[in-house]
Amino acid sequence: MSIIEIATQIAAIAAVIGAAFSFAVLRPLNASITALKEAVDEMRAELKEGRAQRQELEVHLAEVDQSVRSAHHRLDTLEEHVDKMG
């Protein structure tokens, strides 16, 4: 056997091993990475939505707090008028 034939056989074997490695290891790994990226993207979107909802709730809470303060002020004023009359 000549060196060229041996080199050709080694190259063919390496190509088969490389293809098998790619199919058995790299493809599933790439699919897992893609699935993980999609999951992270979904989580980011949910976090962004959660932040927006929290901000809306904070605004609403501030409005409710102001309304409660106003109601307490009106009640205090009414109590003062009732106390003066009674």
C-alpha positions in Angstrom: 0.0 0.0 0.0 1.2 3.4 -0.8 1.2 6.4 1.4 -1.5 8.1 -0.8 -3.8 5.1 -0.3 -3.2 5.1 3.5 -3.8 8.9 3.6 -7.0 8.5 1.6 -8.3 5.8 3.9 -7.4 7.8 7.0 -9.2 10.8 5.4 -12.3 8.7 4.6 -12.4 7.3 8.2 -11.9 10.8 9.6 -14.8 12.1 7.4 -17.1 9.3 8.6 -16.1 9.9 12.2 -16.6 13.7 11.8 -20.0 13.2 10.2 -21.1 10.8 13.0 -19.8 13.2 15.6 -21.7 16.0 14.0 -24.9 14.0 13.7 -24.7 12.4 17.2 -23.3 15.4 19.2 -23.5 18.7 17.5 -27.0 18.6 16.1 -28.6 17.7 19.4 -26.4 20.3 21.2 -27.4 22.9 18.7 -31.1 22.0 19.1 -30.8 22.3 22.8 -29.1 25.7 22.6 -31.8 26.9 20.2 -34.5 25.7 22.6 -32.7 27.4 25.6 -32.5 30.6 23.6 -36.2 30.6 22.9 -37.0 29.9 26.6 -34.8 32.8 27.6 -36.4 35.1 25.1 -39.9 34.1 26.4 -38.7 34.8 30.0 -37.4 38.2 28.9 -40.7 39.0 27.3 -42.6 37.9 30.4 -40.3 40.0 32.6 -40.9 43.0 30.4 -44.6 42.5 30.6 -44.4 42.0 34.4 -42.5 45.3 34.7 -45.1 47.1 32.7 -47.9 45.7 34.8 -46.1 46.5 38.0 -45.6 50.1 36.9 -49.3 50.3 36.0 -50.2 49.0 39.5 -47.9 51.5 41.1 -49.6 54.3 39.3 -53.0 52.9 40.2 -52.0 52.5 43.8 -50.8 56.1 44.0 -54.2 57.2 42.6 -56.1 55.1 45.1 -53.9 56.4 47.9 -54.6 60.0 46.9 -58.4 59.2 46.7 -58.3 57.6 50.2 -56.5 60.7 51.6 -59.1 62.9 50.0 -62.0 60.8 51.4 -60.4 60.9 54.9 -60.1 64.7 54.7 -63.8 64.9 53.7 -64.8 62.6 56.5 -62.7 64.6 59.0 -64.5 67.8 57.8 -67.9 66.2 58.1 -67.0 65.0 61.7 -66.0 68.5 62.6 -69.3 69.9 61.3 -71.3 67.2 63.2 -69.4 67.8 66.4 -70.1 71.6 66.1 -73.8 70.9 65.6 -74.1 68.4 68.4 
